[in-house]
Amino acid sequence: MLSRLHKQKDVQLLIGLILGIPFGFFLQKGGVTNYDVILGQLLLKDFTVVKIMLSAMVTGMIGVHFLRSLGLVTLHPKPGSFGASAIGGLIFGVGFGILGYCPGTSMAAVGQGHMDALVGGAIGILVGAGIFAAFYPRLEKGILHLGDFGDLTFPRLLKVNEWIVIVPVVILVVSLLFWIEKAGL
């Protein structure tokens, strides 16, 4: 069933749109479309963003690997490198630091009517993508492949079943979430 969906890119885009709308709604309800919340995160005073991201990571990790264990999905990890991660992190960090939104929270804030997110976020995403595309040929020949590690995952690196990695990570992240909440962050 899902392997047929993998081949239908137009249906995947439609599903992304349909799921993206409630995703934006939940980002707004979680408070992460609020500039002050994001600024508080950057200043290490309000950990709402971290709590939402860690909760989503744990939920997604368990859900995807559970579906994989049932044979309902096949994972297709993209190859990576330290160079590509550094460039991506730099672009993301500069945009996040200047605007105070990440791409997801920016679009959710646009849906909420924030003009700064529309002008800075939507236009910034397009301009940033254009600049990256313009420099891509030079980056692709150099830094993007620096420290190439292919499609390696932690379970493959450790040569263990993925649940041997997932369970301790979930325990660690949930413990961290409880500590953050108890500390009042």
C-alpha positions in Angstrom: 0.0 0.0 0.0 2.6 2.6 1.1 5.1 1.5 -1.6 2.5 2.6 -4.3 2.2 5.9 -2.5 5.9 6.4 -2.6 5.7 6.5 -6.4 2.9 9.0 -6.6 4.6 12.4 -5.9 1.5 14.5 -6.6 -0.5 12.5 -4.0 2.4 12.9 -1.5 2.2 16.7 -2.0 -1.5 16.7 -1.4 -1.0 14.6 1.8 1.7 17.0 2.9 -0.7 19.9 2.4 -3.5 18.2 4.2 -1.2 17.2 7.2 0.6 20.5 7.1 -2.5 22.5 8.0 -3.1 20.7 11.3 0.6 20.7 11.9 0.7 24.5 11.6 -2.4 24.7 13.8 -0.7 22.7 16.5 2.4 24.8 16.3 0.2 27.8 16.8 -1.6 26.2 19.7 1.8 25.2 21.3 2.8 28.9 21.2 5.8 28.5 18.9 4.5 31.0 16.4 4.9 33.6 19.0 8.1 35.7 18.5 8.6 36.1 22.2 8.5 32.4 22.8 11.1 31.8 20.1 13.3 34.6 21.3 13.0 33.2 24.8 14.2 29.9 23.4 17.2 31.6 21.7 18.0 33.3 25.0 17.6 30.0 26.9 14.8 31.3 29.0 11.7 29.6 27.5 12.1 25.9 26.5 8.7 25.6 24.8 10.3 25.0 21.4 12.7 22.4 22.7 9.8 20.5 24.5 7.7 20.5 21.3 10.6 19.4 19.1 11.7 16.6 21.4 8.2 15.4 21.9 7.7 15.3 18.1 11.1 13.5 17.6 10.2 10.8 20.1 6.7 10.3 18.7 8.0 10.2 15.1 10.9 7.9 15.9 8.6 5.4 17.7 5.9 5.6 15.1 8.1 5.3 12.0 10.1 2.4 13.4 6.9 0.6 14.7 5.5 0.9 11.2 8.8 -0.4 9.8 8.7 -3.3 12.2 5.3 -4.2 10.9 6.6 -4.1 7.3 4.3 -1.2 6.4 7.0 1.2 5.5 10.6 1.2 4.1 13.0 3.8 5.2 15.1 5.6 2.7 17.7 7.6 4.6 19.3 10.3 2.6 23.1 10.4 2.4 24.8 13.1 4.4 28.0 14.7 5.3 29.5 17.0 7.9 30.0 19.7 5.3 26.3 19.6 4.1 25.2 19.7 7.8 27.4 22.7 8.5 26.1 24.6 5.5 22.5 23.7 6.2 22.9 24.6 9.9 24.6 27.9 9.0 21.8 28.9 6.6 19.1 27.7 9.0 20.8 29.4 12.0 21.3 32.8 10.3 17.7 32.9 9.1 16.4 31.8 12.5 18.5 34.3 14.3 17.6 37.2 12.1 13.9 36.5 11.7 13.1 34.6 14.9 11.2 31.9 13.1 12.2 28.6 11.6 10.5 27.6 8.3 7.7 25.7 9.9 6.9 28.3 12.6 7.2 31.0 10.0 4.5 29.5 7.8 2.3 28.8 10.8 2.8 32.5 11.8 1.8 33.5 8.3 -1.4 31.5 8.7 -2.0 33.4 11.9 -1.6 36.7 10.1 1.9 37.8 11.2 3.2 40.1 8.5 6.8 39.8 9.7 6.6 36.1 9.1 5.1 36.7 5.6 7.6 39.3 4.5 10.7 37.9 6.3 9.8 34.3 6.4 8.1 33.4 3.1 10.3 35.8 1.1 13.4 34.9 3.1 12.8 31.2 2.3 12.5 31.9 -1.4 15.5 34.2 -1.5 17.6 31.8 0.6 16.7 28.9 -1.6 17.6 31.0 -4.6 21.0 31.9 -3.2 21.7 28.3 -2.3 20.7 27.2 -5.7 23.0 29.8 -7.3 26.0 28.6 -5.2 25.1 24.9 -5.3 27.3 23.9 -8.2 30.4 25.3 -6.4 29.3 23.9 -3.0 28.5 20.5 -4.5 32.0 20.1 -5.8 33.6 21.0 -2.5 32.2 21.5 1.0 28.9 19.6 0.7 30.8 16.3 0.4 33.3 17.0 3.1 33.1 14.3 5.7 30.7 12.2 3.7 29.1 9.4 5.7 26.5 8.2 3.2 23.2 6.9 4.5 24.6 5.7 7.8 22.3 5.4 10.8 23.2 4.9 14.4 21.8 1.3 14.5 23.9 0.5 11.4 26.9 2.1 12.8 26.6 0.2 16.0 25.5 -3.0 14.1 22.4 -3.5 16.4 18.7 -3.7 16.0 17.2 -0.2 15.8 15.1 -0.7 19.0 18.4 -1.1 20.9 19.1 2.5 20.0 15.5 3.8 20.1 14.5 2.6 23.6 17.5 4.3 25.4 17.1 7.5 23.3 13.4 7.6 24.2 14.1 7.1 27.9 16.8 9.8 27.8 14.6 12.3 25.9 11.6 11.7 28.1 13.8 12.1 31.2 15.1 15.4 29.8 11.6 16.6 29.1 10.6 15.8 32.7 13.7 17.6 34.0 13.0 20.7 31.8 9.4 20.8 33.1 10.4 20.3 36.7 13.0 23.0 36.4 10.3 25.4 35.1 12.0 26.1 31.9 
